[in-house]
Amino acid sequence: MITMRRAIPAVLACLAATQALAHGPTRQKLELSVEVAAPPEKIWAVIGNFHDLAWVPAVAKVEGPGGNDPDSAKRTVTLKSGGTWHDEELSDYDAQKFTYGTFLPHVDVKVLPVADFSTHLAVTAEPGGKSKVEWRSAFYRGFPNNDPPPNLNEAAAVKAVTALCQPALDGLKARFGSGH
Amino acid sequence: MKGRFWQACALALALHGGAHAAEAFVTDQDGDAVTVIDLATQKTVATIPVGGKPAGIAMARDGRRAYVTSPSAQMVSVIDAPARRVIGQFPAPGGPLGIAVHPSGAPLYVADWYSDQVSVIDPVTGHVLGRIAVGQSPSGLAVTPDGHLLVVADRLSNAISLVDTASLHEVARVDVGAHPFGLAIDGAGRRAYTANVESNTVSAVDLAERRLVGTVNVGKRPYVVALDGAHGFVTNELASTVTVFDLATLAKLATIKVGDYPEGMQASPDGRSVYVANWDSNTLTIIDSATLGVVGTLDAGSSPRAFGTFVRK
């Protein structure tokens, strides 16, 4: 049934040259959210700047031009673990709706084992002066070809993105209190 | 000759088989299924399990069969569309995503994202009848209405391959924008339009002259092109929009907000509506092609893709 799946070494060697441009077969979707005991405006004041990821525990530093203008903004993100990615784009930004989107065309899989990584961050009002903060991500696994090694498969990609985003959401909840 | 025969058949079917309304067969990636939506009542009427994270789809012109690629399982599923069930599954090499079916009903063409080839497959037996060498990372496929030409978007070659369906050889390659992914051919078989993911453009190619005749600047990360006769539509994945342009002048006419991560898109058989599968929002947006406004948003499974021809007459 799946006898054709095993790529021969020569094919792998050829593909290595284009590896940075290709990606795995199926895009993954990860949706994380948290309820925070504060209105959207207060939360947006903390998270609504593309060049400020002080609220994300894994991040050490953010640099880049363009402010919050989707036509020109880019950021270089340095993690506390030492890894860095460059040229992450702001794909859309709407301060009225408390949402922005990002897109990272290329990242070293040793830093984050994903490809074509995009996110949407959104804050929506909930009853009682609370908010829901949602961080949705879309990405391919780090290994672009068939038969990925365990550290570059879909599960590894989901785990890595969760490890980046979930503590940041948990941190917001802790910062503003859960409202109980 | 052959084309005329099938045109007659299609007409006969249209006259005698018109008991059902148009339906959308939406590949449902994370539900491992195909969601069938009745486009008249706007209700989901069936969920057909297929497995393997289904993505690409090719609807036979007569509406009797739908062929679905599952990139994560490297297989093609054959769906009896009126019966709404899988009647066969067979392996497709490498990374099968793009798929097309010849207007006569056979063969199938399945792009292998990893090997720079398109497999030619018998839809009944699943046998691979041939392999066509094309450019790098073949993605979207389409066949001209007369069945003579298969057009392949070669994503990493920044080009389209024109393949003669009789000889199964590439007869021309035409450079387009950066990383063409989805493509569509007009009803006359005159032009192909590609959505170029990296350059945020649509390229228009004259198929007889084998040359690029125009470029349209669209939104971020354009993925798929659909045509209604007068307009071109392109899904912009990262902008959550559809850009509309005039097919005659290539002038941009409108930008329509749809769901998040819009992917597959196709016009209704009468050209009055355009259906957009929103991968992230799990919805199908309906656009009125006269007013260019959104007239409906329907639930559509979990991570709908519908990459290919998914509307059944």
Chai-1 contact restraints between the chains, C-beta under 6 A:
chainA,res_idxA,chainB,res_idxB,connection_type,confidence,min_distance_angstrom,max_distance_angstrom,comment,restraint_id
A,M1,B,P91,contact,1.0,0.0,6.0,A-B,restraint_1
A,I2,B,Q74,contact,1.0,0.0,6.0,A-B,restraint_2
A,I2,B,P91,contact,1.0,0.0,6.0,A-B,restraint_3
A,M4,B,P93,contact,1.0,0.0,6.0,A-B,restraint_4
A,R5,B,Q74,contact,1.0,0.0,6.0,A-B,restraint_5
A,T18,B,L156,contact,1.0,0.0,6.0,A-B,restraint_6
A,L21,B,L156,contact,1.0,0.0,6.0,A-B,restraint_7
A,P25,B,P71,contact,1.0,0.0,6.0,A-B,restraint_8
A,P25,B,S72,contact,1.0,0.0,6.0,A-B,restraint_9
A,P25,B,G95,contact,1.0,0.0,6.0,A-B,restraint_10
A,T26,B,K53,contact,1.0,0.0,6.0,A-B,restraint_11
A,T26,B,P71,contact,1.0,0.0,6.0,A-B,restraint_12
A,T26,B,S72,contact,1.0,0.0,6.0,A-B,restraint_13
A,K29,B,S303,contact,1.0,0.0,6.0,A-B,restraint_14
A,S91,B,K220,contact,1.0,0.0,6.0,A-B,restraint_15
A,S91,B,L238,contact,1.0,0.0,6.0,A-B,restraint_16
A,F103,B,L238,contact,1.0,0.0,6.0,A-B,restraint_17
